[in-house]
Amino acid sequence: MNLERILSKGILETDLEVRSFLNSESPVPCSSDIRISPNQEEIPTIIIKQKKKKPTTNLKILWEFLQYKALNILFREYFEETGVISYVPKPLAVFPEDFALLTEFAPGFILKTLEKVETDYPANHFKGDNRIEYRVAYHLGFISGIKESNGIYHSDFDLRHVIYDPKRDSSALIDLENTRYLPNLRVIEDETKSMRKQWFEYAMKRGCSRKKLSPEFGKGKALAKQTKPKENYIELLKEVAEQYGLKIKPTPGKINKKSVKLNNPK
């Protein structure tokens, strides 16, 4: 098949060609160049991620596109069942030969940057039991519950790769280039523990209480665990790949029998 470009259903090349994309500096260290195109008519704000250093295979950016497709559907099913706005941004297109991925832009702030953006939000977001840090703990628990229930290994599940938007009380999981299915739940649970530790330490330095953070994280995780989506992660990955005439092997990571060269679990 032609690996020059793949567009999501409903997206036309002309939709992208008429857009103006502006260079944007990532607020956290990033291995990709970032460009953003503001909202125009029916298509929302678009973000392009393009690798600065070209990988040895262009299958990895294609793999990430498929992960975004499958997990966008999976997280949407959890939203429909629970009402919790936690999602993976919708992928719009991938250009494997250019190592570039286009997705919808996720509003909010990267968790790692809260101290830099808190002046952008009302002061009462940082006081009492309703402060942002506790809602983030709930969302991180919810995302962790989805990951554990579906065997989703992110590979770099940390504060740089979750976005929270206080205006919608929403969270978004991003950067899926090494994401895959792993049958070893312990590895995924270790990701949960690591993220929980990172956020709790960060929030407690800002004056939050562990006694409040812990139950919020637990409530989010428990809700996700008791929710049953219509399809599981592996089924969705295979279905999405087949839409583009591709065969995917979720573990250890192959497309059309060729290795994607994913990072090994830590």
C-alpha positions as CSV (number, residue, x, y, z in Angstrom):
1,M,0.0,0.0,0.0
2,N,1.0,3.6,-0.4
3,L,2.7,4.7,2.8
4,E,3.0,8.4,1.8
5,R,-0.1,9.4,3.6
6,I,-3.2,8.0,5.4
7,L,-6.2,10.2,6.1
8,S,-8.9,9.5,8.7
9,K,-12.4,9.0,7.4
10,G,-14.0,12.4,6.6
11,I,-10.7,14.2,6.2
12,L,-9.7,15.4,2.8
13,E,-6.3,16.4,1.5
14,T,-7.7,19.8,0.6
15,D,-8.8,20.2,4.2
16,L,-5.2,20.1,5.2
17,E,-3.6,21.9,2.3
18,V,-5.6,25.1,3.0
19,R,-4.6,25.2,6.6
20,S,-1.8,27.5,7.9
21,F,0.5,25.8,10.4
22,L,2.6,27.8,12.9
23,N,5.7,26.5,14.7
24,S,5.1,26.0,18.4
25,E,7.6,25.4,21.1
26,S,6.8,22.4,23.3
27,P,6.5,23.3,27.0
28,V,8.4,20.1,27.9
29,P,11.4,18.4,26.3
30,C,10.2,16.8,23.0
31,S,11.9,14.7,20.3
32,S,9.6,16.2,17.7
33,D,9.0,19.5,16.0
34,I,5.5,20.8,16.8
35,R,3.2,22.9,14.5
36,I,-0.3,24.0,15.3
37,S,-3.2,25.2,13.0
38,P,-5.9,27.1,14.8
39,N,-9.6,26.1,14.5
40,Q,-11.1,26.7,11.1
41,E,-14.8,26.0,10.3
42,E,-15.7,22.4,11.0
43,I,-12.2,21.1,11.6
44,P,-10.9,21.8,15.1
45,T,-7.4,22.9,16.0
46,I,-4.8,20.5,14.5
47,I,-1.3,19.7,15.9
48,I,1.4,18.2,13.8
49,K,4.2,16.2,15.5
50,Q,7.2,15.5,13.2
51,K,10.3,13.7,14.4
52,K,13.5,15.8,14.5
53,K,15.7,12.8,14.2
54,K,14.5,10.4,11.6
55,P,13.9,6.8,13.0
56,T,15.3,3.8,11.3
57,T,11.8,2.8,10.2
58,N,8.7,4.8,9.2
59,L,6.5,2.1,10.6
60,K,6.7,3.6,14.1
61,I,4.8,6.8,13.2
62,L,2.2,4.6,11.4
63,W,2.0,2.4,14.5
64,E,1.4,5.5,16.6
65,F,-1.4,6.6,14.3
66,L,-3.1,3.2,14.7
67,Q,-2.8,3.4,18.5
68,Y,-4.4,6.9,18.5
69,K,-7.2,5.5,16.3
70,A,-7.9,2.5,18.5
71,L,-7.6,4.2,21.8
72,N,-9.6,7.2,20.7
73,I,-12.5,4.8,20.2
74,L,-11.9,2.8,23.4
75,F,-11.7,5.9,25.6
76,R,-14.8,7.3,24.0
77,E,-16.7,4.1,25.0
78,Y,-15.6,4.7,28.6
79,F,-16.8,8.2,28.4
80,E,-20.2,7.1,27.1
81,E,-20.5,4.7,30.0
82,T,-19.3,6.9,32.8
83,G,-19.5,10.6,31.7
84,V,-15.8,11.1,32.6
85,I,-14.1,13.2,29.9
86,S,-10.9,11.3,29.6
87,Y,-9.8,10.7,26.0
88,V,-7.1,10.1,23.4
89,P,-7.1,12.9,20.8
90,K,-8.6,12.0,17.4
91,P,-5.9,11.3,14.8
92,L,-6.5,13.0,11.5
93,A,-3.7,11.9,9.2
94,V,-0.2,10.3,9.2
95,F,2.6,10.9,6.7
96,P,4.9,8.0,7.2
97,E,7.5,9.1,4.7
98,D,7.8,12.4,6.5
99,F,7.6,10.9,10.0
100,A,4.6,13.2,10.7
101,L,1.4,12.7,12.7
102,L,-1.6,15.0,12.7
103,T,-4.1,14.9,15.6
104,E,-6.8,17.1,17.1
105,F,-5.3,19.5,19.6
106,A,-6.0,18.7,23.3
107,P,-6.7,21.9,25.2
108,G,-5.4,22.4,28.8
109,F,-2.0,22.1,30.3
110,I,0.6,19.3,30.4
111,L,0.7,18.1,34.0
112,K,4.4,18.8,34.2
113,T,3.8,22.5,33.6
114,L,1.1,23.3,36.1
115,E,3.3,25.8,38.0
116,K,3.8,27.7,34.7
117,V,0.2,28.1,33.8
118,E,-1.7,28.4,37.2
119,T,-2.1,32.2,36.6
120,D,-4.3,31.3,33.6
121,Y,-7.0,29.8,35.8
122,P,-9.2,31.3,38.7
123,A,-7.4,31.4,42.0
124,N,-10.1,29.2,43.6
125,H,-8.9,26.3,41.5
126,F,-6.0,26.1,43.8
127,K,-7.7,26.3,47.2
128,G,-9.6,23.9,49.4
129,D,-11.0,20.5,48.4
130,N,-11.8,21.5,44.9
131,R,-8.3,22.3,43.8
132,I,-7.1,21.1,40.4
133,E,-4.6,18.7,41.9
134,Y,-7.3,16.5,43.4
135,R,-9.3,16.4,40.1
136,V,-6.1,15.4,38.3
137,A,-5.6,12.6,40.8
138,Y,-9.1,11.3,39.9
139,H,-8.4,11.4,36.2
140,L,-5.0,9.7,36.5
141,G,-6.7,6.9,38.5
142,F,-9.3,6.6,35.8
143,I,-6.7,6.4,33.0
144,S,-4.7,3.9,35.0
145,G,-7.8,1.8,35.5
146,I,-8.5,1.7,31.7
147,K,-4.9,0.8,31.0
148,E,-4.8,-2.0,33.5
149,S,-8.2,-3.4,32.4
150,N,-7.1,-3.6,28.8
151,G,-3.4,-4.5,29.1
152,I,-2.3,-1.1,27.7
153,Y,1.4,-0.4,28.2
154,H,2.2,3.2,27.4
155,S,6.0,2.9,27.9
156,D,6.4,6.6,29.0
157,F,3.4,7.2,31.3
158,D,4.5,10.3,33.1
159,L,3.5,13.9,33.8
160,R,4.7,15.0,30.3
161,H,2.1,12.9,28.5
162,V,-1.1,13.7,30.2
163,I,-3.0,17.0,29.6
164,Y,-5.7,18.3,32.0
165,D,-8.2,21.0,31.1
166,P,-9.9,22.6,34.2
167,K,-12.5,24.3,32.0
168,R,-14.0,21.0,31.0
169,D,-12.6,18.8,33.8
170,S,-11.1,16.6,31.1
171,S,-7.8,14.7,30.6
172,A,-6.0,13.5,27.5
173,L,-3.4,10.8,27.1
174,I,-0.8,11.6,24.4
175,D,2.5,10.4,22.8
176,L,1.7,6.8,22.0
177,E,4.6,5.8,19.8
178,N,5.7,2.9,22.0
179,T,2.2,2.0,23.3
180,R,1.1,-1.6,22.9
181,Y,-0.7,-4.5,24.4
182,L,1.1,-6.4,27.1
183,P,-0.2,-9.6,28.8
184,N,2.0,-8.9,31.8
185,L,-0.2,-6.9,34.1
186,R,2.6,-6.3,36.6
187,V,4.5,-4.1,34.1
188,I,1.3,-2.0,33.6
189,E,0.7,-1.8,37.3
190,D,4.2,-0.6,37.7
191,E,3.4,2.3,35.3
192,T,0.4,3.1,37.5
193,K,2.5,3.2,40.7
194,S,5.1,5.4,39.0
195,M,2.5,7.9,37.8
196,R,0.7,7.9,41.1
197,K,4.0,8.6,43.0
198,Q,5.0,11.3,40.5
199,W,1.7,13.2,40.8
200,F,1.4,12.8,44.6
201,E,4.9,14.1,45.2
202,Y,4.3,17.0,42.8
203,A,0.9,17.9,44.4
204,M,2.1,17.5,48.0
205,K,4.9,20.0,47.3
206,R,2.2,22.4,46.3
207,G,0.4,21.9,49.7
208,C,-2.0,19.1,48.8
209,S,-2.9,16.3,51.2
210,R,-2.1,12.6,50.5
211,K,-5.3,11.8,52.5
212,K,-7.3,13.6,49.8
213,L,-5.2,12.6,46.8
214,S,-5.3,8.9,47.5
215,P,-9.1,8.4,47.6
216,E,-9.6,10.5,44.5
217,F,-7.1,8.4,42.6
218,G,-8.7,5.3,43.9
219,K,-12.3,6.4,43.0
220,G,-11.2,7.2,39.4
221,K,-9.4,3.8,39.1
222,A,-12.3,1.8,40.6
223,L,-14.9,3.4,38.2
224,A,-12.8,2.5,35.2
225,K,-12.2,-1.0,36.4
226,Q,-15.9,-1.7,36.8
227,T,-16.8,-0.3,33.4
228,K,-17.0,-2.7,30.5
229,P,-16.5,-1.2,27.0
230,K,-18.1,-2.7,23.9
231,E,-14.8,-3.9,22.5
232,N,-11.4,-4.6,24.0
233,Y,-8.1,-2.9,23.0
234,I,-6.8,-5.8,20.9
235,E,-9.9,-6.2,18.9
236,L,-10.0,-2.4,18.2
237,L,-6.3,-2.4,17.1
238,K,-6.9,-5.2,14.6
239,E,-10.1,-3.7,13.3
240,V,-8.5,-0.3,12.8
241,A,-5.4,-1.8,11.0
242,E,-7.7,-3.7,8.7
243,Q,-9.5,-0.5,7.6
244,Y,-6.2,0.5,6.0
245,G,-5.3,-2.9,4.6
246,L,-2.8,-3.6,7.3
247,K,-2.1,-6.6,9.5
248,I,-1.0,-5.7,13.1
249,K,0.5,-7.9,15.8
250,P,-0.1,-6.0,19.0
251,T,2.7,-7.8,20.9
252,P,5.7,-7.4,20.4
253,G,4.7,-4.9,17.7
254,K,4.6,-5.7,14.0
255,I,2.8,-4.3,11.0
256,N,2.6,-6.6,8.0
257,K,5.0,-8.9,9.7
258,K,7.7,-6.2,9.9
259,S,9.0,-5.1,13.4
260,V,8.0,-1.6,14.4
261,K,11.0,-1.5,16.8
262,L,9.2,-0.4,19.9
263,N,11.1,0.4,23.2
264,N,11.3,-2.5,25.6
265,P,9.4,-2.4,28.9
266,K,11.3,-0.7,31.6
